[in-house]
Amino acid sequence: MSVRYTTLGRTDTIGASCHFLSIHGTGVALDAGLDPEEDGPASTPDFRIIKQEPDWYIDHVLVTHAHHDHLGGLPVLFREFPHALAHMTPATRKLADVLLPASARLQRRRMREGSSAYDPLFDEEDVELHSYLYLTHDPGDPFDVTGLNGQTTVTAEFFDAGHILGSAGVLLTYEDEGTERRLFYTGDTNPNAQTIIPGGTYPEPPIDTLLLESTLGADPEAEQTTRREEERKLRDAVVRVLERGGNVVIPVFAIGRAQEILALIDRYKQRGAIDADVPVYTAGLQRAISDIYDKTRTHTPRLNSEFRVYGVDQERVPRSSQGKRRGLHEPSIYVVTSGMMFEGTLSNWFAQRIVEDEDSSVILVGFSKEGSPADRLLSAAESEEAMHVVLDELVGPQQLRCEVQRLRFSGHGTRRDLLDIVGELQPAHVVLVHGDADARTWMADNLSHFYPDVKVTNSKTGQTLTL
Ligand SMILES: [Zn+2]
């Protein structure tokens, strides 16, 4: 019997994160995400890969953080492996308790409205039933994850990952043929401090196997910008728009980016760059998540444990269109979802209202998938000829007059950071996970260049590696 690794999510894109390890009779899953680019059963990890092997089974699943592509498939995993136990940090659990029921409601609504052809993968009752299978552990507290048929002890430990609230990397320690082995899975990781969350921490070297995320592997721009520069650009852009009487729309992801941007706006107000009276609007799930950020502020890593997201004066976006329109009459800041401005979301609605106003601005602060409304807006703004943009197919082309700016506030380490992590952890073997094909190619090429003694493997769905 040996130690085997396989990945259950798609590997040609970012996909659903879910990795499986069979460690001398113990089955451990790392993350249980859903693929945000897929719908219905195609979005789930491919659990058949485990079921095809007679002695493979999931005893424990370790969830690194609460993003949908790492957590969203947990109820599906429990249905397939009803005796599995889930492990996460206390903050990730708090986020999961809000996010999984919200995901169930969204799936139901999409089926009802006809925007999804599939039955929901789970409902709120499933989520409620499974929640007693969640166990929480603080980073730095090792815990046992040996399976029922495990022949050697397997221990796990979380390390702060610096990505979003509650995010963690996982260190697994086990014995293999008389030798202690250490495997570290980065999850999504960022060694640099953001505005609220400090940078990640990593185990002592050396590591035998490193499962390394490679999200920004094909992104040369990310390593050429500094956070400080981007913060200054954000401040200048907001000040400029407010001074000329326009509105600012900042589309954000509900977890992480939303809170980090509010913290920055607070800083600008505190320092007098922005008038304290300028209204800041927020809405929906993002507000519930900000509340969790605040409730955990004294016992999770913070740059300033005094800072509260709700200490930033903010108004709830009015429900009625009339109420929303009224707000736009005075210069205001909208920090609203979705980050990619999908149709039917608040960021799309507000962008439609200001896109023809040359005094206003949309400031993009996150990743925009190709073809998403945020990407269409950015492409139109960057092209010399485009005078129009389609933010919503139902509305059709609109004149593009507002200012559009793109800034970089990633929760991921740059590709240089990822190479440095490898240098620090001194692994014998790196398995590249979670990144587009070109991102992994860059990582693989550079790892072999800088660390010729390190074995590098590209994970592939269904392909089993012997560790
Ligand atoms: Zn993430």
Boltz pocket constraint, residues with backbone or C-beta under 6 A from the ligand:
constraints:
  - pocket:
      binder: B
      contacts: [[A, 65], [A, 67], [A, 70], [A, 163], [A, 188]]
      max_distance: 6.0
